[in-house]
Amino acid sequence: MSAALPAPFLQACRRLATPFTPVWLMRQAGRYMPEYRAMRARHGFLELCKNPAAAAEVTLQPVDALGVDAAILFADILLVLEPLGVGLEFTRGEGPHIERPVKSAEDVARLVPVVVDEAVPFVFEAVRLVRKQLADRVPLIGFAGAPFTLASYLIEGGPSREFLRTKRFMRDEPAAWHALMTRLADITVAYVNGQIAAGVQAVQLFDSWVGTLSPADYRDSVLPHSRSVIERVTPGIPVIHFGTGTGGLLSLMKAAGGDVIGLDWRVEIAPAWERLGPDVAVQGNLDPAVLLAGIGEIRRGVKEILDAVAGRPGHIFNLGHGIHKETPVDSVVALVDMVHELSTR
Ligand code: CP3
């Protein structure tokens, strides 16, 4: 269909052959959905992730309720950090918490060696169940955290705004930093390739917080590790490389790799794609907060993006980041319909 869209990606996403722009949404499943809240009333978040039947059910909820063009595996980027022995929990309302964060070179050396296949078999089992239940209706997308974003959770101990501990560690402990990033890159490769072996048809690499870095820091301290992950993804499986606040990093992120670059809403999609070049596909980039406004405003936001992209093949419609929990489900359904309607060629 298109020169811009890598052939394997087309094969993986069967429905890209349909006449509209495909749409899937970041944090497609989640607390904005009553079906998900009902599951969460009975299970903790980690418990849900570790129960393949429940995780498969949550994965399929948005496919049925929203009409999106791909299923996104229900799991988390942080599941592979738990076996490192750092004490991972998800606290209600506050997100992830690491009980024993990495503070020193000695802490890096003390991290427990992880055999990913033995550590997260439940994720791979969920993939197999979802593929069976989907019966090729839509493709299944798997995902993992990129080394920097994983390292930031390990070092900060939880969410952060400024990432000061991470930046200090990167500067003051360069050898330990690279050792940690190398460990995390190996874990990420095993995590995505395990998902692929179990049946996911594309993978998304989340470097959600990398936009906090200067281009020079990204190039020297992060890029080689992200590249080492992307280079080792099972050949033929498309990679979506995503970050937020990456306006100043786009050419470097492209150099790190990926068939598709995921953009947040802080950049204009058309000039960003210009800068990236014609040989990558682009995913994005509606501000998820638009979904809290009225239908007319949502339509305006969708149209703005589709007009900017102007039918150029290789665009995947997505939100610039995760869906807010206050979002009305009807607005999400309307969004998916609008993208299909307004992009039909
Ligand atoms: O439908 C989907 O998108 C699939 C599932 C998915 C989850 N996490 C489930 C989840 C995906 C793709 C992720 C990725 C993830 N996890 C990222 C990268 C994407 C991003 O948002 O930047 C990050 C940074 C994490 C780590 C994480 N997990 C955080 C920061 C939080 C708490 C904040 C929040 O948004 O709730 C989680 C918890 C989490 N992961 C939830 C879900 C559905 C909410 C948990 C709940 O039910 O309380």
Boltz pocket constraint, residues with backbone or C-beta under 6 A from the ligand:
constraints:
  - pocket:
      binder: B
      contacts: [[A, 25], [A, 26], [A, 27], [A, 28], [A, 29], [A, 30], [A, 31], [A, 40], [A, 45], [A, 72], [A, 73], [A, 74], [A, 75], [A, 76], [A, 77], [A, 78], [A, 90], [A, 93], [A, 94], [A, 95], [A, 96], [A, 143], [A, 159], [A, 206], [A, 208], [A, 322]]
      max_distance: 6.0
